[in-house]
Amino acid sequence: MGMEPYKDELEPDDAQPPEDRRRGSRGKHVMIGAHGIAFLFGLGLLAFLIYNVGYQSILESVSKVGWGFIPIFALNFIRHVSRAASMYLAVEPEHRNFKFRSALAARFGGEAVTFFTFTGPFLGDAAKAILLRRNLPLTYGASAVIIDNILYYLTVIFMVLAGIALLVATYGTGGEAVGRVLIGTVIVSLVLFAAFVLAITYRVTPTSSAISFLENKGIAPAFFVRKQKNIKDVESIVFDFYHDRKRDFFTLFAISIGVHIISVVEVYLILQLLGFTDATVATAFIIESLTKIINAAFGFIPGTVGVYEGGNGLILRILGYTTAVGVALALVRRGAILLSTVIGVGVLLWRTAERGAQKIAEAKEQRSSSAE
């Protein structure tokens, strides 16, 4: 018999009213349909891109990487290990009574869910907390995932702003349209940063406050109303993190910075392997920072298929390279992502099989007890 998973109030109710079940079923069908449309759109965009650029030139570029793909995948793996360490350290010490490998498995499993769903990180992050549930109450697992994400995206803002500044200083804006996009990105980034600072400083609980507002208006979903206290507990843990555990806060902040550095090294290495030995670390930094904008803007497309490759092609063109080089860069990185996703799928299948075996064992035990 394996360890019993923690139970807490954030788990969905087993017994729902028929009307809620029907509404949920309709919602699932809509989500599945939207997922399919988004994926087909991205796949079509990728096919169109490869057709226009020329698959031979892309294939020729990608083939130059050869065995160099091994260190590229290693960097991708280290990035996952670092984010898992951030999530692990985000758990309060008194509740951190599980092995690091559990956090690493949750990281890979959750990222696999993120890759395959149009909801992007939302469902993937929920999966991470659920995968930790056997060792940790869901309230604390969800808090750890959110804390890791907040610190990561906070550093993403810094990186995007630094990348845009470096781009403008080195290459200019690249035209009026691109200049407007960059200005808009800077404004959005500054607004988000201000929101982060205000939320942390004043311990804001936005989700539970929104539920209260909607409840007063009579339009709040019943599930969120029932779980409002537990959601507020999660928010309190998250926004008290900076005030109560400043050392851990800055440790996680440093880990997130390190993750971005690894990504820049990955881009630089791929450019070198593709034959562009004149590419600099500054160029790799700009590419990585602008890629993060694309990932954030098109996260609703599963795996950002198509837009990731197209976005990289556009970025490389702005920097004076060809679109084919950008697409090749994206495809090489995509290969490392797919291998990591395979690991995540393995984790999900293993956990599913483990849970199934546990239920079978429990059913056999109950039958034996009844027979006696």
N, C-alpha and C positions, 0 to 999 in steps of 0.2 A: 504493500500500500504506500502511495506517495504522500507527501506532505499535503494536508488539507489547505486549500486556498483561503485567504482571509475573506470574510464577508463584511460588507459595510453598506451604509445607506445610499451610496452612490450607484449601486447596482440597479439595473432596470427591474421593475416589478414583474413578477411571474404571472400574476393574475391581472389582466387588463380588461376593462369593459369592452364588449364586442365592437362598439362604435369606434373606440380608440384603436383597436386592432385593424379594423377596416381602413381607417384613415392612415394608419402606419403602412398598411399593405399598398395603398394607392401611392403614398409618398415614396416607397421603395421602388415601385415600377417607374415613377417619374425620374428618380435618381439614376436608375439603371439605363433608362433611355437617354438621359442627358450625358451620362458617362459614355455610352456608345457613340453618340453624335460627336462629342468632343474628341474622342480617340480617333474616329474616322477622319475628322477634320485635320488633326495633327498628322495622321498617316498619309493623307492625301497631299498635304503641304510638303512632307518629306519626299514623297515620290516626285512631285512637281519640281522640287528643288534639285534633286539628283538628276532628273531628266534635263533640266536647263543648264546645269553646271557641267554635266557630263560625267557619267559614272566611271569612265576610264581614268580621267584625271584624278578623281577622288580616290579610286582604288590604288592608283600609282602612288599617291601621297601616303595613304594609310599603310601600304606595304613597306614603306621605308622604316616604319617603327620596329618591326621584327621583334626580336627578343627584348627590346626596350620596353615592351608592354609589361614585363614582369615588375620592374620598379615603379611603373605607373600604377599598376594595381596595388602594389605595396603601399604607396602613398595614399591611395583611396582607402585602403584597409586601416591605415594608421589614423586617418581622419575619423573613421567610424569609432575606433577605439577611444580616441580623444573625446568625442561627443558622449560616448557611453560613460567615460570617467567623469565627465561634467555632470551627467544625470545621476550617477552613483553618489558623488559628493554633495549633490543638492539635497539628498535625503538627510533628515536630521540624524545626528550620530546615534541617538538612543533607538532609532528605528532601523539603522543600517546593519541589520543582523543577517545579511545574506551575502553570497559570493559575488564578486565583480562580474563573473561570467554570466550571471543572470541579467545584469544590466546590459551587457554586451549582446546577449541573445535578444533582449527586448528592443535594443537599438536596431539590430538587423531586421528583426521581424516587423517592426513598425515602419521602417523605411521601405520594406517590400510592399506593405499595404499602401504607403504613400505613392509609390511608383505606379501601382495598378489602378488607383482610384482618382476620379476627377475632383474629389473633395480635397485632394492633396494632403497637406500636413494635418488637417483636422482629424480625419479618420485614422491616419497613421499615428498621430500622437496618442489618440485614445487607445490604439492597439498596444502601444508601448506600456501604458499604465496598466492595461489588462494583463499583459504578459508578466508584469511584475507582481500581480495580485496574489500569486501563490506564496510570496515572501513578504508582502507589504500591503497594509490596508490601502484600498484604492484612493482614498483621500490623499495619502502621502505620496503614492506613486504618481498621481496626476499633478500634484504640486511640484514634484521633482522634474517632471517632463516640462511643465510650464516655465519653471525657473531656468532650466537649461535653454529653452527657446528664447526667453526674454533676453538673457545675457548674449546669446548668439546673435539675435537680430539687432540688438543694440550695437554690437561691433560691426554688423553688416552695414548699418547706417554710416558709421565712421569710415568704413572702407569705401563705400560708394561715393561719399563726399570727397575723400582723398583721391579716388580714381578719376572723378570728374575734373577736379582741380589739376591733376597731372595731365589729363588728356588735353584740356584747354591750353595749358602752359606749353605743352610739347607739340601738339598737332593742330590746335585751334578748334573751333566748334564743328567744322566739317559741313557748314551750310546753315541756312536759316532754320530749316525744319528740325535738323538735329539740335541746333542751339536751343530752340524752344522746348524740345523734349528734355534736354539737360537742365534747363532752368526749372521746368516743372518738377523734375526728379529731385532737384536740390530743395525746392520749397516743400514737397511732400516729406522728404527726409528730415528736414528741420522741424516740421510739425510733429512727426512721429517721435522724434527725439524729445521734444518739449513735453509730449504726452507721457512718455516713459518717465521722465524726471518728475513731473507732477504726480503721477500715479505712485511712484516709489516714495516721494517725499511726504505725501498726505495719506498714504495707505488706502488708496481708492479701491473700492470693490465694485467695478463697473457692471459685471454680469448680474450679481444679486440685486444691485440697485435697479437695473433695467427690468428684471423680473418683477420687482415690487411695483415699478411704474406701470408695467403692462397688466399686472394683477389688479391694480386700482382702476384700470380702464376696462377690466373684464375680458381681456384678450390674451392673457398669458397661457401658454400650453400647460395642461394639468401636470405633466411629468415634472417640468421645471419648478412649478409651484411646490410640489411635494418634496423636491430635493433642494429647495432654496437654502435651507440652513447648511446643508452639506457643501453646496457650492460656495457659500460665503466662507466656510471653514477653509476650503482650498484657497480662496482668494486671500484670506488673512495670512495663511502660511506663506504664500508667495510674496506678498507685499511687506511682510515683516522680515523677510529674509535679509534685506540690506541692513536694516536697523539692528537686528539681533545677531547676525552672523557675518559681520563685515569681512573678516578674514576669508571665509569661504566665498563670499561675493566676489572679491578681487581675484581669488584663485580661479574661479570659474570664468571670470572675465579674461584672465590671462590664457586659459585653455582655449577660449573662443578665438582670441587673437592668433594663437598658435595654429588653429585649424585653418584660418585664412592664409597664413604663411605657407602651410603645406599645399593648399590649393594653388597658390601663386607658383610655387616650386614645380608643381605638376604641369601647369601650363607652360612654364619656361622649358622644362625637360622635353615636352612633346614638340615644341617649336624647334628645339635643337635636333631632335630625332627626325623631324620632317625635312631637315636640311637648312633651316634658317638660322645659321650660326651667328648672324648679326643681330638677332633678337635679343633684347635686354630684359633684365628683371623688371624694369619700369614698364615695358611693353606688356609683359605677362601680368603685372599688377593691374594695368588698365583693362585688359581683356577680362580678367577675373571679376573685377568690380562691376563692369558693365553686364557681364553674364548674370550676376546676381539680380540685376534689375529685371532681366528677361525672365528668370525663374520666378520672381515674385509676381510679375505682371501676368504670366500665363500659367500659374500653378493649377488652374482648373482643368488643363489638358493633361491626361494621364501621362506621367513621365516627361511632360513638356515635349512630347514627340513632335518633330517637325519644327516647332518654333525655336527649340534649343539650337538645332543645327542651322536654321535660317538666321537666327539672331547672331550666332557666332560668325556666319558668313558676312553679315552686315558690319559687325564690329571690325573684322579683319580688313574689310574694304576701306573703312574709315581710316584705318591705320596704315593703308598703303599696300596691303597684301591683296591676294585674289580671294574671291568668294569660295573657290575650291579649297583653299588652305583653311579657311574658317570652318567649312563643313568637315574637312578631314580631322581637324583638331577636335571638333565636337564628337565625331564618331569614335575616335580613339578613347576619349573620356567616357563616352557612352558605353564602350566595351567594358571598362572597369566598373561602371555603375551596374551593368547587367550581371557581372559576376558577383558583386555584392548582393544584388537582388536575389540571385539564385541561393546564396547563403541564407538570406532572410526567409525565402520560401521554404527552405529546409527546416528552419527553426519553427515556422508556423505548422508545417506538417508534423514535425516531431511533437510539438505541444498538443496538437489535435489528437494524434495517436495516443499520447500519454494520458490525456484526459479521457479518451474513449476506453482505454484499458482499465483505468481507475473505475469508471462507471460500471463496466462489465464485472469487475471484481466485487464491487459493492452490491450489485444485483445478485451475484452468486452467493455472497455472504448472507443477504436477506433471505434468499430461498432456503439456504441451509438452516437458518435460525427458525424459519417458519415450519420446516419439516420436523425439527426437534420439538 
